[in-house]
Amino acid sequence: MSSASAVEHVKRRLGAKRAGHGGTLDPIATGVLPICLGEATKLAQYLLANDKAYEADLVLGIETDTLDRTGTVTRTCDASHVTRDAIEAALAARRGEHDQLPPMYSAIKQGGVRLYERARAGEEIERTPRRVRIDRLDLLDFNPATAHLRIAIDCSKGTYVRSLVADIGTDLGCGAHMTELRRTRSGVFTLAEAHDLDRMDGVRLIPMTEATRLPRVTVAAEYVPRIRSGLQLAPEVLSVPADVYERFLLLDPAGELVSVAHVEGNKVLYDRVFVP
């Protein structure tokens, strides 16, 4: 099931008028997919910016055009020489920040056309590398007999695990492709908190204020209607701390979300405003 199909399923089951998700999953992937309903759809773009965590299975010695098991095999190579020590070294070299080339089979648009559409048409075009950050890259399991391994990844937004797997295969000199992928965390949301799409009865909806790690600022009740009407106010009027440089949540005295905002000059600008 695609991420869009999952959103539509939840929307129908819960009777929501609006719904969106906070980060697309690969077609073969399972795991955490944050879904926003109603006013919470205004938060989706901030969930996209969240760091992610994954577990991925890969097989050494086989490369595919999609970089995963859904694709056509493009090259095979003997991987019997690869040792656990070599894998550990390859993983260590990929930790930290580096430039990653997005796969051709991806939803990124280039020239107004999604890359996967060009790939299906047999095109291979030049792509712009993107800066990504790998905070964790650990070996969980390795079977030398089958050249199968499982890895754990903590990474920044925009990281393509398929591309990371292919890069690891290249570093080991034998190629690789991803066979399974599970997202275990997306921002504050973990797999332990996730609900199966087939078991939605009695599901607890998470309040918007718990959906993000953005700093929180509580404003006096008298300013809430002014914020919702778009009236710009000075940071000191809203008691915004001087050391808050990023986007933050404005909450009313009851703890309800009023706006996602940021400071520009001597004004608080409202990126998103929420109505009760």
N, C-alpha and C positions, 0 to 999 in steps of 0.2 A: 504494500500500500504506500502511495506517495504521501509526502507531508501535507499537500493540499487536500488529498482525499481524507486523511486523518482529521484535518480541521473541519471539513464538511460533515464527517461522521459525528464528531462531538457537538457541532452546531445543531444538528438535527436532534440528537439524543437529549440535549439539554435545553432545546427550544430557544437558543440565542439568536438575536437578529443580526449581530455582527460577530465575526470571529477571525482570528489571525494567529500565526505562530511566530515563535521567537528563534528561528534558526532551522533551515532545511536539513533534513537527514538524507543521506544517500539512499537510493532505492533499495539496496540490500541491507541497509542498516536497521537496527532495532534500538530501543532504549528511550532516553528522555527527549521529549518534544514539548516544550512549553507552549500551551495554547491559551490565548487571551480572548476573553468574551466581553461583549458590550464595550463600556468605557475603557476597559483594560487594553483594548486593541491599540489605544494611543501609546501604550508602553512597549509595544512589540519592538520598535526600532532600538530601544535601549537594551532589550534582552538579546538582540542580535550581537551587541557589543560584548556580551559576557564571554569569559573564558570557558573552555569546554574540557571534559575528560572523556577518554575512550578506552576501550579494549579492542584490539584488532588481531585477527588471525591472518597469517600470510604463509604462502608457499614459495620457497626459493627455487630458482631454476626455470621458472616459467613466467614470461611476460605476455601481457595482453594489451590490446589497443585502448581499452577503457581503464586499465590499471587494476581491474578487479575481475572476479570470476564470471561476470556477465559478458565479458568481451571475447573477441577472437584472439587465439594464441598467435603472437607475432614472432616469438623466439623461445627456444628452449636451450638449457645449458646444464651441464653436470654440476650439481651443488654438493657432491659428496665430500669435497675438501673443506667445506665450511665448518668451523668449530665453534663451540660456545664462546670461547675467548674472543674469537674474531667478531662474533655477533655483538658481544658486550662492548668491544672497542668501537664498532660501527655506530651503535646506539649512543655511546658517550659523545662521539664526534658530532652528532646531530642535535644535541641539547643546546639551548641558548637561542639567540636570534640569528636568523639567516634569511636569505631570499629564496622564495619557493616559486617554481613555475606552475601556474594553474594547469590542470589537465584539459585536454581538448574536450573531453566529455564532462563539461561542467555548465552551470547555468549563467556563468559570467557573460555579459554582453560586450561585444567588440564590434564597432561599426554598426551598432543597432541590431545586431544579430547574435543570438546566444551561441556560444562556442559548440555546444553539442549538436546544434543544427548544421553547422559547418562540418563537423566531424562526420555526421551521418551522410553528408553529401560527398564525403571522400576528401575533404580539404584538411590541410594541416597548415595553420597560419602561425605567424610569430606572435607570442604572447608576452606581456609585460610581467616580470617577476614581482611578487608581492612580499613584503617583509612580514615574517611570522616569528612567533616565539614559542619554543618548546621548553616548558618548565620541568616536565618529567618524561622520561622515555626509558622504561625498564622492561627487561625480559622476564616474562612470567613463566614461559614453558618453551622447551625446544626438544623436538624429536628428530634426531639425526637420520633415522631410517626413512622417514617420509619427507624430510626437509621442511617440516611444518613448525612454525613458532607462533607464540602469542605475546603481544606486547601491550603495555599500559602507557597511555599518553595523556599528559596535561598540557594544554596548548592555548594560544591566543585565538581570538576570532579570526575567521578567514583561512584557517589552516586546513589543507586538504590531506586527510590521512592517506588516501590512495597515492598521492604524490610522494608523501613521506615514505610509504612502503616501497615505492619504485626507487626512490633515492637510496634507501637502505640496500636494496638488491643490487643497485649499481655499485655502491661502495664495497659490497662483498664480492663483486666481480662475477655474479651469476644471474642477476636479475631477480625479480619477485613480483607477485601480484597479491592483492588482498582478497581473502575468501569470506571473511565475516567482519562485521563492525558493530559494536554496541556503544552507544553514548551513555556513560554512567553518571555524568553530571553536566548541567548547563547553568552556569552562574550559581545561584543559591539552590537550584532544584537538583535533587539526587534521584537515582534509580529507586531507592527505598521508598520514596514518596510518590512515585509514579503510579498511575492507574491503568489497568488493561482496558483497551478500547471495547472489549466485549463485556466488561463489568463496570458500568458507569452508574449503576443505581446507588444512591446515597453518597455520591462523591462529594468531598468537601472542596469548595472553591477557595483558593488562597487569596486573601485580601491583597489589593494592589500594593499596599505599603510593604508587604513582605516579599514582593517579587523582584526587588532590586537592592543592590548594596549602595545605591546613591545616598549621600548624606541627607539628613532630615533637618528641617527648620520648622518649628511651630510658630505660627503667626497669630496675632490677636484677632478675635472674632470680628472686630470692626473692619478689618482689612480684607476679609474673605470675599465679600461681594465686589469690592474694588478690583481684586485680582481677577475674578471671574469675568468682569466687564472689560478687562484689558488695561486698566489704569496702571501706568508705570510708576513705581515707587522707589525711593532710595534704599540701598541695602540696610542702612542703619534703622530706617523706619520699620522694616520687617525683621529686625534683629538677626540679620545674616552675619555670621562670624566673618571676621576679616580674613581668616585663613582658608575659607572655602573658595577654591579656584575653579572647581569643576561644576557640572550640573548637579542640582540638588532637588529634593522634594520639599514642597511647601505643604504643610499639614495644618488643618484647623485645630482648635483646642481639644476637639474630641478624637483627634488622631486620624481623621479622614483626609484623603489626598485631594489637594486643591489644584496643584500645578507641578510640572517639572520646569525648572527655571535655571537661569544662569545670570551672572553679573556681567554687565558690559558698561565700562565707565562708571558713572554714578547712578546707574539704573538697574533694576531687576527686570530682565526680559523673560517672558513666559513662553517656553517652547511648546508646552501642551497644557491645556486647562481642562479640568475634570468637573463634571456637573453631577450633583447627587441624584 
